[in-house]
């Protein structure tokens, strides 16, 4: 998958009074601190940038504190994996999370749950292992993250078949056991195909009395992006992700050669990490993928909580490009999931980007059709 290098790291907190501050695992030393208040009365962010001017001594210590526990339950399916473990840690730090359910089909997650329980944040952690405990992990979940499966950088048929089967099974479980209205994030790749797999599986399994009903506004393919100042459209694979450098904010002037080079770097960042990790523990960008997933979970929870200005890039069902039933673009997140598709960013793009967009369309359409056809074939096989 495409990924971008991280230039600025944002930590979310809530406003705190003196008697609510407490020291612990969530303390950071900041060289530069800027408080950014959103439209929600209880949400703030601290941006920590290296190399910025040093503040007076008394202001250098930033405590990420909170007024009591959050109110959202998050379930992570595949929590014992290379992405699942760091993702669980990052979500445990969110002040909006009250409960964290960790599930894995074969690896015992009790050790991960016990480890995370020692982190000094109020979110309660519970571990669930094996198919018999899958339903319990989804009970009451406001948001479900599907991150199980192989993290191999290759997107060949073997990877697709292995991961598609996992995503189908977990999506069916979501449709059967998650509460109506739960948000679903698919991290398992290839996202271009696995999001359609999840959609088809939930359509077929959901809809029972009082059960989960598929809602395209609440299914997301999370893109591994570090900054949405440059919107990324298309899909989540190297060949289908397209950064719109012409829409960069603040605006920047690039030569055609620079645009081509930067586009290639964004698209190939995952492979670059895999090459750097060759022979090491793992062979894909697990840490940056976990960061991107945690960022998107946090943004989704802020939307659920009523923040009126939450925008992220996501791969969702849409008609932004009529011939593509799923497409990645910037979206506004709210209480019902996707509240707005920012499709106008496709207007006025450069000639290079227009050509690249046309080139990726048949590739993305093939990936979508592949995911839909997979679920149909599985359904037919089950009936025979």
Buried (B, 14 or more C-beta within 10 A) or exposed (E): BBBBEEEEBEBBBBBBEEEEEEEEEBEBEBEBBEEEEBEBEBBBBBBBEEEEEEBEEEEBEBBBBBEEBBEBBBBBBBBBBBBBBBBBBBBBBBBBBBBBBBBBBEBEBBEBBEBBBEBEBEBBBBBBBEEEBBBBBBEEBBBBBBBBBBBBBBBEEEBBEBBBBBBBBBBBBBBBBBBEBBBBBBBBBBBBBBBBBBBBBBBBBBEEEEBBBBBBBBBBBBBBBBBBEBBBBBBBBBBBBBBBBBBBEEEEEBEEEEBBEBBEBBBBBBBBBBEEBEEEEBBBBBBBBBBBBBBBBBBBBBBBBBBEEBBBBBBBBBEBBEEBBBBBBBBBBBEEBBBEBBBEBBEEBBEBBEEBBEEBBEBBBEBBEBBBBBBEEBEEEEEE
